[in-house]
Amino acid sequence: MTKPPVLILGARSDIGKAVAHRFASLGHPIQLAARNAADLEADKVDMELRHAVSVALHDFDAQDSGTLVGISSVAGERGCATNYVYGAAKAGFTAFLSGLRNRLSKRGVHVVTVLPGFVATQMTEDMDLPAKLTAEPGEVADAIVRAVERKTDVIYVRPVWRVIMMVIRCIPERMFKRMKI
């Protein structure tokens, strides 16, 4: 069985190299990404010879420019009884992206948080979702491209979700507990 490739961001660090070697020793093809990746040529050759796997080098620098896009969820904006674990994970991810955005903005890195709402995917194909609230994957892609081009920080793929979530956030906790959301 062919092992899937492993991408190591920050491959120049000692930990990055150790992780790359460990996966390579298990037969995974390795993708090493770092600033000035050509400087890792000796590490590439070493891993290829030592572990008999393919190794590719990629220039990668997320501290001075570029855009990072994180797909979060409207489920992270208010804890719901039906999906609170998923919502908590997405709430944490949204907060992480916000902090990352604030930290990296001074360096010219743009961080986009995407809150798509319902999306018609394989994961949701058996769910009865309201058509007016459900985006198609291509619609999400278009919204992300627009956000990157316009330097928008947080996007709701369908604008109606911004209104829906504003209302949901305003419901007092005492009432919210009684709702089936």
PEUR-V683638 format. One record per helix or strand. SS is the DSSP state (A for helix, B for strand). FROM is the first residue (numbers start at 0). TO is the last residue. Records with the same first field share a line. If there is no record, write none. Layout:
SS=FROM-TO + FROM-TO
This chain:
B=5-8 + 29-33 + 54-58 + 66-70 + 109-114 + 117-119 + 133-135 + 153-155
A=13-24 + 36-50 + 73-76 + 83-106 + 121-123 + 130-132 + 136-149 + 159-169 + 172-175
